[in-house]
Amino acid sequence: MSFSDRLAESQALRERPHNCPVARLLDEMPATDREACVTALADDKYSTLQIVGVLRAEGYKISRTSISEHRTNRCLCQLEEQE
């Protein structure tokens, strides 16, 4: 793949509604699960590993890093808000 092709592809990815894996995951969840997940992400009583474990047990593919970065406001959601 050429540089220009990769650049165009990366721009297309940036233009998706959500680049953050957690935001995309939340978009695909049923409303009740989404609410519970948002609550857990904001609550320090739930560890990142605990959240990841439950999500994976429910069949969602998500990394510990993605959850951790989202919880600490270092994910792509923050970049999207700054633009």
Residue, then its C-alpha position, 0 to 999 in steps of 0.5 A: m500500500s502506498f503512502s497516499d493510500r494509507l494516508a487516505e485510509s487513516q483520514a477515513l478512519r478519523e472521520r468515522p463517528h467514533n474512533c475510540p474503541v470504547a465509544r464504538l463498543l458503547d454505540e453497539m450495546p443495548a441501552t441498559d448495558r450501555e448505561a451500566c457500562v458507562t456507570a462502571l467506567a466512571d466508578d473507581k470501585y470497578s477495576t479496569l480488569q474487572i470491566v474488561g473481564v465482564l465485557r469479554a464474558e459478554g462477547y465484546k472484544i476490547s483491550r485493557t488499554s482501550i478501557s484504561e485510556h478511556r477511563t483516564n481521558r487519554c483516548l481518542c474521544q478527547l482528541e475528537e472533543q478538541e477538534 
